[in-house]
Amino acid sequence: METLVMNMRWAGYLLIAFGLINWRYQNSFVVGAPLWIFGLALIIGTYVPAVHKLLVSKLGAAVVGLIILVLLVMAFIA
């Protein structure tokens, strides 16, 4: 379980970095904001016990993984 949480935190850091890079170089809050906002929410969620319990469930991990994948594809297409 702890490895899954650490991977989610790393994914959150990745989304924050991509979001800020997209925000800076494309001068678009609309493109960069969803990335870093979700990344920040993901990192904070791993420290809140109630949200942590939802994130480490199989369904929670699958949903988070799907959202991360969609946001990263958005980052490279935009």
Contacts in CASP RR format, 6 or more apart in sequence:
PFRMAT RR
TARGET T0000
AUTHOR 0000-0000-0000
METHOD contacts of the structure
MODEL  1
METLVMNMRWAGYLLIAFGLINWRYQNSFVVGAPLWIFGLALIIGTYVPA
VHKLLVSKLGAAVVGLIILVLLVMAFIA
1 56 0 8 1.000
4 55 0 8 1.000
4 56 0 8 1.000
4 61 0 8 1.000
5 46 0 8 1.000
5 52 0 8 1.000
5 55 0 8 1.000
5 56 0 8 1.000
8 42 0 8 1.000
8 46 0 8 1.000
8 55 0 8 1.000
8 61 0 8 1.000
8 64 0 8 1.000
9 42 0 8 1.000
9 43 0 8 1.000
9 46 0 8 1.000
11 39 0 8 1.000
11 42 0 8 1.000
11 64 0 8 1.000
11 65 0 8 1.000
11 68 0 8 1.000
12 38 0 8 1.000
12 39 0 8 1.000
12 40 0 8 1.000
12 42 0 8 1.000
12 43 0 8 1.000
12 68 0 8 1.000
13 39 0 8 1.000
13 43 0 8 1.000
14 72 0 8 1.000
15 35 0 8 1.000
15 36 0 8 1.000
15 38 0 8 1.000
15 39 0 8 1.000
15 42 0 8 1.000
15 68 0 8 1.000
15 71 0 8 1.000
15 72 0 8 1.000
16 35 0 8 1.000
16 36 0 8 1.000
16 39 0 8 1.000
16 40 0 8 1.000
16 43 0 8 1.000
18 32 0 8 1.000
18 35 0 8 1.000
18 36 0 8 1.000
18 72 0 8 1.000
18 75 0 8 1.000
19 31 0 8 1.000
19 32 0 8 1.000
19 33 0 8 1.000
19 35 0 8 1.000
19 36 0 8 1.000
19 75 0 8 1.000
20 32 0 8 1.000
20 36 0 8 1.000
22 28 0 8 1.000
22 31 0 8 1.000
22 32 0 8 1.000
22 35 0 8 1.000
22 75 0 8 1.000
22 78 0 8 1.000
23 29 0 8 1.000
23 31 0 8 1.000
23 32 0 8 1.000
23 33 0 8 1.000
23 36 0 8 1.000
26 32 0 8 1.000
26 78 0 8 1.000
28 78 0 8 1.000
31 74 0 8 1.000
31 75 0 8 1.000
31 78 0 8 1.000
32 75 0 8 1.000
32 78 0 8 1.000
34 71 0 8 1.000
34 74 0 8 1.000
35 71 0 8 1.000
35 74 0 8 1.000
35 75 0 8 1.000
38 67 0 8 1.000
38 68 0 8 1.000
38 71 0 8 1.000
42 64 0 8 1.000
42 68 0 8 1.000
45 51 0 8 1.000
45 52 0 8 1.000
45 55 0 8 1.000
46 52 0 8 1.000
46 55 0 8 1.000
54 60 0 8 1.000
55 61 0 8 1.000
55 64 0 8 1.000
END
